């Protein structure tokens, strides 16, 4: 799973909320990642990173673009090294 830069959302995915209470991260899942593996990867992001699924776009080549979101916090989130 490759994380894209935060400014490169697919067309039509310009998510904005009134107060900007969420932060977003787009992911690209390559065509060789099956549904079970993708589900497990996204579940781990949700469990340990606090992310939730916002949108999924499937392409004809089998790849998927996923947009995850989580509420912004007032303190920085650090990587636990898991």
Backbone bond lengths (Angstrom), bond angles and torsions (degrees), N, CA, C in turn:
res aa  C-N    CA-C-N  psi(-1)  N-CA   C-N-CA  omega(-1)  CA-C   N-CA-C  phi
1 X - - - 1.441 - - 1.523 107.10 -
2 X 1.312 116.31 125.99 1.458 121.21 -177.02 1.520 109.03 -110.25
3 X 1.330 116.67 129.14 1.449 121.57 177.26 1.517 109.16 -86.62
4 X 1.318 116.58 132.54 1.449 121.36 178.76 1.524 109.33 -92.08
5 X 1.318 114.88 165.81 1.458 118.91 174.43 1.517 108.90 -65.23
6 X 1.301 116.29 148.89 1.459 121.34 -174.46 1.518 114.42 -65.33
7 X 1.294 120.00 -15.28 1.450 120.82 -178.93 1.506 114.33 -92.90
8 X 1.327 118.86 -0.20 1.458 121.06 -171.67 1.527 112.15 -109.52
9 X 1.320 116.77 65.53 1.456 121.15 177.50 1.515 109.75 -85.93
10 X 1.337 117.38 147.88 1.463 119.33 175.04 1.531 110.56 -61.02
11 X 1.303 116.22 157.92 1.462 122.14 -179.98 1.525 109.53 -57.65
12 X 1.316 116.44 132.88 1.458 121.34 179.74 1.512 114.20 89.59
13 X 1.335 117.83 -1.03 1.461 120.89 -177.92 1.519 111.86 -104.19
14 X 1.293 117.99 21.11 1.451 120.55 -179.06 1.522 108.36 -72.72
15 X 1.321 115.79 84.81 1.454 121.81 -177.54 1.524 109.65 -79.29
16 X 1.294 115.41 123.61 1.455 119.64 172.85 1.513 107.76 -136.07
17 X 1.302 115.96 141.80 1.453 120.80 173.67 1.517 107.26 -114.21
18 X 1.307 116.02 161.18 1.455 119.23 -175.40 1.520 112.04 -57.30
19 X 1.318 117.43 -42.62 1.451 120.28 -176.83 1.518 112.21 -103.31
20 X 1.300 118.31 0.56 1.451 119.73 -177.12 1.519 111.91 63.71
21 X 1.314 117.16 43.09 1.461 121.40 -173.68 1.527 113.50 -83.05
22 X 1.326 118.45 -7.33 1.462 121.57 -179.66 1.522 111.14 -117.32
23 X 1.330 115.33 151.18 1.452 120.68 168.02 1.525 106.49 -112.62
24 X 1.320 116.59 148.15 1.454 122.93 -173.74 1.513 110.80 -123.02
25 X 1.326 115.60 148.67 1.454 120.68 172.59 1.532 108.18 -139.45
26 X 1.334 117.14 123.36 1.465 119.94 176.73 1.522 110.27 -87.16
27 X 1.314 116.35 141.22 1.464 122.91 176.80 1.516 109.05 -124.86
28 X 1.324 115.88 152.72 1.464 121.00 173.93 1.514 107.47 -119.25
29 X 1.312 116.26 126.51 1.462 122.18 175.50 1.519 107.44 -104.91
30 X 1.333 118.20 119.14 1.464 120.71 -177.77 1.527 112.08 -67.40
31 X 1.323 117.25 164.52 1.469 121.31 -176.79 1.533 114.14 -61.48
32 X 1.329 117.95 -25.91 1.468 119.80 -177.27 1.529 113.29 -80.27
33 X 1.332 119.09 -1.22 1.463 122.49 177.29 1.526 108.09 -90.09
34 X 1.340 115.89 117.51 1.466 118.64 -179.13 1.527 110.61 -79.30
35 X 1.315 116.80 173.27 1.466 121.85 -174.57 1.523 112.33 -63.94
36 X 1.314 117.29 -39.36 1.463 120.73 -178.84 1.531 110.36 -64.99
37 X 1.321 116.49 -46.23 1.459 120.85 179.11 1.525 110.78 -63.86
38 X 1.319 117.20 -43.12 1.468 120.87 178.40 1.528 110.18 -61.17
39 X 1.321 116.60 -43.63 1.458 120.84 179.15 1.521 111.44 -61.43
40 X 1.324 116.72 -42.08 1.466 120.56 179.52 1.527 110.97 -65.77
41 X 1.329 117.25 -42.86 1.467 120.44 179.17 1.527 111.28 -62.13
42 X 1.320 116.12 -44.41 1.460 119.64 -179.68 1.528 111.26 -68.69
43 X 1.317 117.64 -33.57 1.467 121.13 176.07 1.522 111.16 -63.62
44 X 1.327 116.34 -39.77 1.468 119.95 177.67 1.526 111.21 -65.37
45 X 1.334 117.00 -39.64 1.465 120.64 176.59 1.531 110.09 -61.50
46 X 1.318 116.17 -40.28 1.462 120.44 -179.80 1.528 110.71 -68.64
47 X 1.317 116.47 -44.62 1.466 121.45 -176.11 1.517 112.75 -66.29
48 X 1.325 117.14 -47.47 1.455 120.56 -171.68 1.523 114.08 -102.79
49 X 1.316 117.92 -16.52 1.456 119.88 -178.91 1.516 114.11 -110.99
50 X 1.331 116.60 -9.33 1.451 119.91 -179.68 1.520 114.10 78.12
51 X 1.347 117.59 14.03 1.467 121.50 -178.02 1.507 110.35 -85.56
52 X 1.326 116.51 149.99 1.459 122.25 172.38 1.525 108.37 -127.59
53 X 1.311 114.88 154.39 1.454 121.14 -177.90 1.522 109.69 -74.59
54 X 1.324 116.35 126.53 1.452 120.88 178.20 1.527 110.53 -103.01
55 X 1.347 117.05 -49.83 1.469 121.71 -179.78 1.514 110.62 -149.87
56 X 1.327 114.53 153.93 1.466 121.68 173.13 1.516 107.35 -134.21
57 X 1.312 116.00 135.58 1.469 120.65 175.51 1.525 106.76 -126.55
58 X 1.326 116.40 120.89 1.469 122.04 178.76 1.527 109.07 -97.78
59 X 1.319 115.31 139.22 1.461 121.45 -179.35 1.525 110.21 -110.57
60 X 1.323 116.21 160.55 1.463 121.28 -176.15 1.519 112.77 -65.57
61 X 1.324 118.59 -22.41 1.467 120.47 177.92 1.523 112.32 -80.39
62 X 1.332 117.95 -2.17 1.454 121.94 178.59 1.519 113.80 98.13
63 X 1.318 117.54 -9.22 1.463 119.53 178.74 1.526 109.47 -79.64
64 X 1.330 115.16 163.08 1.462 121.11 178.78 1.517 108.80 -134.29
65 X 1.309 115.31 145.34 1.462 121.01 169.88 1.516 106.42 -112.42
66 X 1.311 114.92 129.46 1.453 121.95 -175.36 1.523 108.08 -120.54
67 X 1.314 116.61 138.94 1.452 121.45 175.55 1.524 107.66 -116.20
68 X 1.335 115.23 118.00 1.459 121.25 178.01 1.518 108.90 -103.87
69 X 1.317 116.00 151.44 1.456 119.79 176.93 1.521 109.86 -140.10
70 X 1.334 115.04 157.40 1.458 121.71 171.79 1.517 107.93 -152.97
71 X 1.299 114.55 156.62 1.467 119.44 179.27 1.523 109.34 -67.27
72 X 1.321 115.29 139.32 1.457 119.99 175.89 1.524 108.93 -68.57
73 X 1.316 114.83 144.53 1.454 120.14 177.12 1.518 108.85 -116.46
74 X 1.317 115.78 161.04 1.456 119.93 -179.57 1.525 111.85 -84.53
75 X 1.338 116.58 -8.40 1.459 119.95 177.51 1.524 109.60 -120.06
76 X 1.329 117.90 149.63 1.466 120.13 -178.54 1.523 111.56 -70.06
77 X 1.336 115.59 142.79 1.456 121.76 176.76 1.513 107.85 -94.91
78 X 1.326 116.93 128.29 1.462 120.88 -179.13 1.512 109.91 -105.49
79 X 1.298 115.51 155.49 1.456 122.11 177.83 1.513 108.83 -76.31
80 X 1.340 117.38 130.49 1.450 121.07 -178.75 1.514 112.61 -85.64
81 X 1.324 117.22 -4.39 1.461 121.12 177.83 1.514 114.14 77.02
82 X 1.319 117.42 21.58 1.463 120.29 -178.20 1.490 111.42 -77.31
